[in-house]
Amino acid sequence: MNEPLCLPPLLVKGGELMTSASTWIRRDLLSVSGKIVVIDGPIDEGSIGICLPYLKVLDAGGCKVVPGFIDQHNHFNGAGGEGGPEFRTPPAELSSFLKAGVTGAVGLLGTDGVSRSLEELLAKARGLEAEGLSTWIYTGSYRIPSPTMTGSTMRDMVLIDKVIGVKMALSDHRCSHPSVQEIRRLVSDVRTAGMLSGKFGVVCVHMGSESSGLGPIREALRGLEVPPGHFVPTHVGRTDDLLKEAVDLVLCGGRADITADGRALAAIEAFLRAGADLSSVTLSSDGNGSLPRFDDRKRLIGMAMGSPRSLMERMKSAVDAGLAPLETVVAMVTSNVADGLGLRGKGRLERGYDSDLVVLTPDLSIRHVVSRGRVMMEDGEVAVKGVFES
C-alpha cells in the first residue's frame, strides 16, 4: 500500500506563494494532517521541529508555489469507442496526474454510456483517492435521459458523496438532441439536488460543432430563475461561433470551460478581449478521453487521446506568449474550478484549506507536487505511484 500509517507534518520553505488575490508573497507554509495551518515567513524549522519531530522540509527556494491543479473534465476510467471496441481508451494511472501537477480531478463518461458504467467510474474515483488524489464525478453521459446509479440524477447527487452534477451533450452528432423541456427539467433537478445535498450542482455540457451551438441552453434558461452558472459548457473553443456564444454567456453571468488543446490560447484571448470575468472561465484537459477526428461527412478519420499534461503546456504557452500572467492562468485550473463546482477547501493556499500545492521552477517546470499534505512528487520525480504501476 502507498498510504503512510501517519502523515508527517510538512514545511514548504523559500518560495513565493500565490495568494487568493492573485498576488505573490514570499512566505513559508506549514501543513499538519493534510491541512494548511500556518502561512508565515520565514518559519524557523529548528523551532518547529522541536514540537513536530517528524517534520519534513520541502525546498521551494527560487520557485513559485501555487495551488494544486484541479482537472474538472477527465475520463480517468477510460472513454472512447467511436471507432469500435478497439478504440476504447484505458483507465488513467496516478502518476499521469502527478506529472501534470494535478491533485484533484472530476471524472465523467463520454460517448459510450452503454459498455462504460457509472459504477465503474465511481470505483475508479475511490481508487485514485485512496492512492492520494482528490476526486469527484458526474453522473449521466452524452444522452438524455441520463444513465444513473440510483434511478435518478437527483438521487445520485443526494445519496452519493462524490457525485457533484450531471454530464450531458449538446449540438453534437453523437448526442441525443434533447428538447428544451428536457434540459430545463435536468438543470432544475440538479439545482434542487444541490440544495438537498449541500453541493452547488453542475450540468457539465459537452459541446459539439453543430450550428445550434448554445441555443438550447439559452432557450432553457429563458423565464427560469435558475442561475446560468449551473451550466458549464465545455470544449467552447471548438468553433469560432461557439466561442463567441460562450463569451456572451460569461458576460451574462454564466460559466465556460476551455479544453487545453491547440485552440485554447485563441479562446483565452477571446475572453480577455471581450473583457469577460475570467474567474468564470476554466481550463480542463479532457484527459484519457478519445479525441476523434471526423471528415465533413462525419466519418471517423483519426483518433488520439487527451492527457492532463496539456494543462501545464497551455498555461506555459499563454505566459510565454504574454497573453496572461501566471497567476491568471493558474486560477483557471485552481480557484476558478473550486468556486464554480463548489469544492470546499480546494483551489487556494489559505489556512484551513487542504494542502494541495505545486512548486514551479522559473521556467515553469513542475518541481514538487503535494496532495492533501503528502509529497507525491519531489524534485521532478514521482514519489508515489499507483498500486499497479511498475
Sequence and secondary structure as in RCSB ss.txt:
>XXXX:A:sequence
MNEPLCLPPLLVKGGELMTSASTWIRRDLLSVSGKIVVIDGPIDEGSIGICLPYLKVLDAGGCKVVPGFIDQHNH
FNGAGGEGGPEFRTPPAELSSFLKAGVTGAVGLLGTDGVSRSLEELLAKARGLEAEGLSTWIYTGSYRIPSPTMT
GSTMRDMVLIDKVIGVKMALSDHRCSHPSVQEIRRLVSDVRTAGMLSGKFGVVCVHMGSESSGLGPIREALRGLE
VPPGHFVPTHVGRTDDLLKEAVDLVLCGGRADITADGRALAAIEAFLRAGADLSSVTLSSDGNGSLPRFDDRKRL
IGMAMGSPRSLMERMKSAVDAGLAPLETVVAMVTSNVADGLGLRGKGRLERGYDSDLVVLTPDLSIRHVVSRGRV
MMEDGEVAVKGVFES
>XXXX:A:secstr
  S SS   EEEES EEE TTS EEE EEEEETTEEEEEESS  HHHHHHH TT EEEE TTSEEEE EEEEEE 
TT  B TT GGGB     HHHHHTTTEEEEEE   S  SSS HHHHHHHHHHHHHHT EEEEEEE SSSS   SS
SSHHHHHHH TTEEEEEEEESSTTS    HHHHHHHHHHHHHHHHHHT   EEEEEE SSTTTTHHHHHHHTT  
S GGGEEEE TTSSHHHHHHHHHHHHTT  EEEESSTTHHHHHHHHHHTT  GGGEEEE  BT EEEEE TT  E
EEEEE  THHHHHHHHHHHHTTSS HHHHHHTTTHHHHHHHT TT SS  TTSB  EEEE TT  EEEEEETTEE
EEETTEE    TT  
